[in-house]
Amino acid sequence: MECQIICTGTELLLGETLNTNSQYLGRQFAKWGIDVYEVSTYGDNKVRLVEALKRTKSQLIFLNGGLGPTEDDVTREALSEFLGVPEIVHQRTLDKMKNFVEKGIKPAFQEIKK
């Protein structure tokens, strides 16, 4: 099986954060017998991410990053657009997240709602 790892985050492109995730993922996929065909990094830009998804030829696409609660995290939206399916809220998971926040575990719930 062939895999492409797509990492997202403008902070990775700007050198503000070291992308250790792609190194870890590459090692894990190799252990599982999955060939990593390509590792790419995109900033927090939905249009560019959708275009990257359209161009991939791999059997497995692994998206990493951009799933947080802030406005610049666009991975969910890009994947939803690429697949042509709406985003949904999984209420049971949202309730668990609320419970974490009520116990004082970050991130703040106001940001989780995005």
PyMOL commands that place a pseudoatom at each C-alpha (Angstrom):
pseudoatom trace, name=CA, resn=MET, resi=1, chain=A, elem=C, hetatm=0, pos=[0.000, 0.000, 0.000]
pseudoatom trace, name=CA, resn=GLU, resi=2, chain=A, elem=C, hetatm=0, pos=[1.184, 3.497, -0.802]
pseudoatom trace, name=CA, resn=CYS, resi=3, chain=A, elem=C, hetatm=0, pos=[0.661, 6.427, 1.575]
pseudoatom trace, name=CA, resn=GLN, resi=4, chain=A, elem=C, hetatm=0, pos=[0.958, 10.179, 1.416]
pseudoatom trace, name=CA, resn=ILE, resi=5, chain=A, elem=C, hetatm=0, pos=[1.361, 12.190, 4.612]
pseudoatom trace, name=CA, resn=ILE, resi=6, chain=A, elem=C, hetatm=0, pos=[-0.001, 15.722, 4.420]
pseudoatom trace, name=CA, resn=CYS, resi=7, chain=A, elem=C, hetatm=0, pos=[0.958, 17.973, 7.325]
pseudoatom trace, name=CA, resn=THR, resi=8, chain=A, elem=C, hetatm=0, pos=[-0.816, 21.271, 7.852]
pseudoatom trace, name=CA, resn=GLY, resi=9, chain=A, elem=C, hetatm=0, pos=[0.153, 24.360, 9.744]
pseudoatom trace, name=CA, resn=THR, resi=10, chain=A, elem=C, hetatm=0, pos=[1.615, 27.682, 8.742]
pseudoatom trace, name=CA, resn=GLU, resi=11, chain=A, elem=C, hetatm=0, pos=[3.850, 27.444, 11.811]
pseudoatom trace, name=CA, resn=LEU, resi=12, chain=A, elem=C, hetatm=0, pos=[5.588, 24.479, 10.152]
pseudoatom trace, name=CA, resn=LEU, resi=13, chain=A, elem=C, hetatm=0, pos=[6.279, 26.454, 6.975]
pseudoatom trace, name=CA, resn=LEU, resi=14, chain=A, elem=C, hetatm=0, pos=[7.585, 29.433, 8.931]
pseudoatom trace, name=CA, resn=GLY, resi=15, chain=A, elem=C, hetatm=0, pos=[9.957, 27.267, 10.955]
pseudoatom trace, name=CA, resn=GLU, resi=16, chain=A, elem=C, hetatm=0, pos=[8.223, 28.155, 14.217]
pseudoatom trace, name=CA, resn=THR, resi=17, chain=A, elem=C, hetatm=0, pos=[7.503, 24.482, 14.942]
pseudoatom trace, name=CA, resn=LEU, resi=18, chain=A, elem=C, hetatm=0, pos=[9.643, 21.489, 14.065]
pseudoatom trace, name=CA, resn=ASN, resi=19, chain=A, elem=C, hetatm=0, pos=[7.658, 18.851, 12.178]
pseudoatom trace, name=CA, resn=THR, resi=20, chain=A, elem=C, hetatm=0, pos=[8.559, 15.782, 14.212]
pseudoatom trace, name=CA, resn=ASN, resi=21, chain=A, elem=C, hetatm=0, pos=[5.190, 14.209, 13.395]
pseudoatom trace, name=CA, resn=SER, resi=22, chain=A, elem=C, hetatm=0, pos=[6.182, 13.327, 9.826]
pseudoatom trace, name=CA, resn=GLN, resi=23, chain=A, elem=C, hetatm=0, pos=[9.332, 11.596, 11.087]
pseudoatom trace, name=CA, resn=TYR, resi=24, chain=A, elem=C, hetatm=0, pos=[7.342, 9.572, 13.609]
pseudoatom trace, name=CA, resn=LEU, resi=25, chain=A, elem=C, hetatm=0, pos=[4.602, 8.728, 11.111]
pseudoatom trace, name=CA, resn=GLY, resi=26, chain=A, elem=C, hetatm=0, pos=[7.120, 7.645, 8.473]
pseudoatom trace, name=CA, resn=ARG, resi=27, chain=A, elem=C, hetatm=0, pos=[8.687, 5.217, 10.915]
pseudoatom trace, name=CA, resn=GLN, resi=28, chain=A, elem=C, hetatm=0, pos=[5.317, 3.842, 12.001]
pseudoatom trace, name=CA, resn=PHE, resi=29, chain=A, elem=C, hetatm=0, pos=[4.094, 3.314, 8.444]
pseudoatom trace, name=CA, resn=ALA, resi=30, chain=A, elem=C, hetatm=0, pos=[7.354, 1.540, 7.575]
pseudoatom trace, name=CA, resn=LYS, resi=31, chain=A, elem=C, hetatm=0, pos=[6.844, -0.814, 10.554]
pseudoatom trace, name=CA, resn=TRP, resi=32, chain=A, elem=C, hetatm=0, pos=[3.363, -1.596, 9.231]
pseudoatom trace, name=CA, resn=GLY, resi=33, chain=A, elem=C, hetatm=0, pos=[4.648, -2.301, 5.730]
pseudoatom trace, name=CA, resn=ILE, resi=34, chain=A, elem=C, hetatm=0, pos=[3.101, 0.826, 4.210]
pseudoatom trace, name=CA, resn=ASP, resi=35, chain=A, elem=C, hetatm=0, pos=[5.287, 2.705, 1.732]
pseudoatom trace, name=CA, resn=VAL, resi=36, chain=A, elem=C, hetatm=0, pos=[5.316, 6.456, 2.285]
pseudoatom trace, name=CA, resn=TYR, resi=37, chain=A, elem=C, hetatm=0, pos=[5.254, 7.896, -1.224]
pseudoatom trace, name=CA, resn=GLU, resi=38, chain=A, elem=C, hetatm=0, pos=[5.354, 11.545, -0.239]
pseudoatom trace, name=CA, resn=VAL, resi=39, chain=A, elem=C, hetatm=0, pos=[5.362, 13.863, 2.767]
pseudoatom trace, name=CA, resn=SER, resi=40, chain=A, elem=C, hetatm=0, pos=[4.141, 17.388, 2.139]
pseudoatom trace, name=CA, resn=THR, resi=41, chain=A, elem=C, hetatm=0, pos=[3.408, 20.420, 4.270]
pseudoatom trace, name=CA, resn=TYR, resi=42, chain=A, elem=C, hetatm=0, pos=[0.778, 23.077, 3.627]
pseudoatom trace, name=CA, resn=GLY, resi=43, chain=A, elem=C, hetatm=0, pos=[-0.044, 26.222, 5.507]
pseudoatom trace, name=CA, resn=ASP, resi=44, chain=A, elem=C, hetatm=0, pos=[-3.437, 26.907, 7.004]
pseudoatom trace, name=CA, resn=ASN, resi=45, chain=A, elem=C, hetatm=0, pos=[-5.109, 27.515, 3.660]
pseudoatom trace, name=CA, resn=LYS, resi=46, chain=A, elem=C, hetatm=0, pos=[-8.234, 25.542, 2.745]
pseudoatom trace, name=CA, resn=VAL, resi=47, chain=A, elem=C, hetatm=0, pos=[-7.990, 26.118, -1.022]
pseudoatom trace, name=CA, resn=ARG, resi=48, chain=A, elem=C, hetatm=0, pos=[-4.399, 24.856, -1.206]
pseudoatom trace, name=CA, resn=LEU, resi=49, chain=A, elem=C, hetatm=0, pos=[-5.181, 21.874, 0.997]
pseudoatom trace, name=CA, resn=VAL, resi=50, chain=A, elem=C, hetatm=0, pos=[-8.170, 20.841, -1.150]
pseudoatom trace, name=CA, resn=GLU, resi=51, chain=A, elem=C, hetatm=0, pos=[-5.978, 21.125, -4.267]
pseudoatom trace, name=CA, resn=ALA, resi=52, chain=A, elem=C, hetatm=0, pos=[-3.324, 18.933, -2.610]
pseudoatom trace, name=CA, resn=LEU, resi=53, chain=A, elem=C, hetatm=0, pos=[-5.951, 16.306, -1.800]
pseudoatom trace, name=CA, resn=LYS, resi=54, chain=A, elem=C, hetatm=0, pos=[-7.157, 16.337, -5.406]
pseudoatom trace, name=CA, resn=ARG, resi=55, chain=A, elem=C, hetatm=0, pos=[-3.617, 15.797, -6.713]
pseudoatom trace, name=CA, resn=THR, resi=56, chain=A, elem=C, hetatm=0, pos=[-2.711, 12.836, -4.534]
pseudoatom trace, name=CA, resn=LYS, resi=57, chain=A, elem=C, hetatm=0, pos=[-2.397, 9.467, -6.197]
pseudoatom trace, name=CA, resn=SER, resi=58, chain=A, elem=C, hetatm=0, pos=[-1.804, 7.412, -3.057]
pseudoatom trace, name=CA, resn=GLN, resi=59, chain=A, elem=C, hetatm=0, pos=[-4.126, 4.732, -1.768]
pseudoatom trace, name=CA, resn=LEU, resi=60, chain=A, elem=C, hetatm=0, pos=[-3.924, 6.162, 1.750]
pseudoatom trace, name=CA, resn=ILE, resi=61, chain=A, elem=C, hetatm=0, pos=[-3.860, 9.851, 2.667]
pseudoatom trace, name=CA, resn=PHE, resi=62, chain=A, elem=C, hetatm=0, pos=[-2.875, 10.709, 6.226]
pseudoatom trace, name=CA, resn=LEU, resi=63, chain=A, elem=C, hetatm=0, pos=[-3.763, 14.276, 7.236]
pseudoatom trace, name=CA, resn=ASN, resi=64, chain=A, elem=C, hetatm=0, pos=[-1.876, 15.610, 10.219]
pseudoatom trace, name=CA, resn=GLY, resi=65, chain=A, elem=C, hetatm=0, pos=[-2.651, 18.879, 11.966]
pseudoatom trace, name=CA, resn=GLY, resi=66, chain=A, elem=C, hetatm=0, pos=[-5.160, 21.653, 11.504]
pseudoatom trace, name=CA, resn=LEU, resi=67, chain=A, elem=C, hetatm=0, pos=[-7.818, 20.023, 13.656]
pseudoatom trace, name=CA, resn=GLY, resi=68, chain=A, elem=C, hetatm=0, pos=[-7.743, 22.426, 16.578]
pseudoatom trace, name=CA, resn=PRO, resi=69, chain=A, elem=C, hetatm=0, pos=[-10.297, 24.947, 17.747]
pseudoatom trace, name=CA, resn=THR, resi=70, chain=A, elem=C, hetatm=0, pos=[-8.787, 28.076, 16.207]
pseudoatom trace, name=CA, resn=GLU, resi=71, chain=A, elem=C, hetatm=0, pos=[-9.975, 29.841, 13.062]
pseudoatom trace, name=CA, resn=ASP, resi=72, chain=A, elem=C, hetatm=0, pos=[-6.831, 28.934, 11.105]
pseudoatom trace, name=CA, resn=ASP, resi=73, chain=A, elem=C, hetatm=0, pos=[-7.395, 25.183, 11.535]
pseudoatom trace, name=CA, resn=VAL, resi=74, chain=A, elem=C, hetatm=0, pos=[-9.024, 24.252, 8.218]
pseudoatom trace, name=CA, resn=THR, resi=75, chain=A, elem=C, hetatm=0, pos=[-8.298, 20.540, 7.785]
pseudoatom trace, name=CA, resn=ARG, resi=76, chain=A, elem=C, hetatm=0, pos=[-11.833, 19.421, 8.658]
pseudoatom trace, name=CA, resn=GLU, resi=77, chain=A, elem=C, hetatm=0, pos=[-13.374, 21.926, 6.275]
pseudoatom trace, name=CA, resn=ALA, resi=78, chain=A, elem=C, hetatm=0, pos=[-10.962, 21.038, 3.458]
pseudoatom trace, name=CA, resn=LEU, resi=79, chain=A, elem=C, hetatm=0, pos=[-11.567, 17.313, 3.877]
pseudoatom trace, name=CA, resn=SER, resi=80, chain=A, elem=C, hetatm=0, pos=[-15.324, 17.856, 3.969]
pseudoatom trace, name=CA, resn=GLU, resi=81, chain=A, elem=C, hetatm=0, pos=[-15.153, 19.837, 0.725]
pseudoatom trace, name=CA, resn=PHE, resi=82, chain=A, elem=C, hetatm=0, pos=[-12.839, 17.296, -0.927]
pseudoatom trace, name=CA, resn=LEU, resi=83, chain=A, elem=C, hetatm=0, pos=[-15.114, 14.373, -0.029]
pseudoatom trace, name=CA, resn=GLY, resi=84, chain=A, elem=C, hetatm=0, pos=[-18.320, 16.276, -0.770]
pseudoatom trace, name=CA, resn=VAL, resi=85, chain=A, elem=C, hetatm=0, pos=[-19.836, 15.501, 2.631]
pseudoatom trace, name=CA, resn=PRO, resi=86, chain=A, elem=C, hetatm=0, pos=[-21.012, 17.896, 5.350]
pseudoatom trace, name=CA, resn=GLU, resi=87, chain=A, elem=C, hetatm=0, pos=[-19.258, 18.296, 8.668]
pseudoatom trace, name=CA, resn=ILE, resi=88, chain=A, elem=C, hetatm=0, pos=[-21.265, 16.971, 11.595]
pseudoatom trace, name=CA, resn=VAL, resi=89, chain=A, elem=C, hetatm=0, pos=[-21.049, 17.344, 15.363]
pseudoatom trace, name=CA, resn=HIS, resi=90, chain=A, elem=C, hetatm=0, pos=[-20.751, 14.058, 17.241]
pseudoatom trace, name=CA, resn=GLN, resi=91, chain=A, elem=C, hetatm=0, pos=[-22.683, 14.984, 20.360]
pseudoatom trace, name=CA, resn=ARG, resi=92, chain=A, elem=C, hetatm=0, pos=[-21.273, 12.241, 22.601]
pseudoatom trace, name=CA, resn=THR, resi=93, chain=A, elem=C, hetatm=0, pos=[-17.713, 13.360, 21.858]
pseudoatom trace, name=CA, resn=LEU, resi=94, chain=A, elem=C, hetatm=0, pos=[-18.635, 17.019, 22.335]
pseudoatom trace, name=CA, resn=ASP, resi=95, chain=A, elem=C, hetatm=0, pos=[-20.143, 16.144, 25.713]
pseudoatom trace, name=CA, resn=LYS, resi=96, chain=A, elem=C, hetatm=0, pos=[-16.907, 14.398, 26.733]
pseudoatom trace, name=CA, resn=MET, resi=97, chain=A, elem=C, hetatm=0, pos=[-14.936, 17.479, 25.733]
pseudoatom trace, name=CA, resn=LYS, resi=98, chain=A, elem=C, hetatm=0, pos=[-17.259, 19.672, 27.797]
pseudoatom trace, name=CA, resn=ASN, resi=99, chain=A, elem=C, hetatm=0, pos=[-16.648, 17.374, 30.763]
pseudoatom trace, name=CA, resn=PHE, resi=100, chain=A, elem=C, hetatm=0, pos=[-12.865, 17.770, 30.381]
pseudoatom trace, name=CA, resn=VAL, resi=101, chain=A, elem=C, hetatm=0, pos=[-13.212, 21.539, 30.307]
pseudoatom trace, name=CA, resn=GLU, resi=102, chain=A, elem=C, hetatm=0, pos=[-15.455, 21.566, 33.361]
pseudoatom trace, name=CA, resn=LYS, resi=103, chain=A, elem=C, hetatm=0, pos=[-12.696, 19.700, 35.197]
pseudoatom trace, name=CA, resn=GLY, resi=104, chain=A, elem=C, hetatm=0, pos=[-10.248, 22.443, 34.239]
pseudoatom trace, name=CA, resn=ILE, resi=105, chain=A, elem=C, hetatm=0, pos=[-8.522, 20.660, 31.369]
pseudoatom trace, name=CA, resn=LYS, resi=106, chain=A, elem=C, hetatm=0, pos=[-7.685, 22.980, 28.445]
pseudoatom trace, name=CA, resn=PRO, resi=107, chain=A, elem=C, hetatm=0, pos=[-8.609, 24.049, 25.770]
pseudoatom trace, name=CA, resn=ALA, resi=108, chain=A, elem=C, hetatm=0, pos=[-11.415, 26.343, 26.803]
pseudoatom trace, name=CA, resn=PHE, resi=109, chain=A, elem=C, hetatm=0, pos=[-14.819, 25.138, 25.634]
pseudoatom trace, name=CA, resn=GLN, resi=110, chain=A, elem=C, hetatm=0, pos=[-15.616, 28.373, 23.833]
pseudoatom trace, name=CA, resn=GLU, resi=111, chain=A, elem=C, hetatm=0, pos=[-12.904, 27.497, 21.324]
pseudoatom trace, name=CA, resn=ILE, resi=112, chain=A, elem=C, hetatm=0, pos=[-13.956, 23.838, 21.000]
pseudoatom trace, name=CA, resn=LYS, resi=113, chain=A, elem=C, hetatm=0, pos=[-17.307, 24.793, 19.474]
pseudoatom trace, name=CA, resn=LYS, resi=114, chain=A, elem=C, hetatm=0, pos=[-15.747, 25.747, 16.130]
for i in range(1, 114): cmd.bond("trace and resi %d" % i, "trace and resi %d" % (i + 1))
show_as sticks, trace
zoom trace
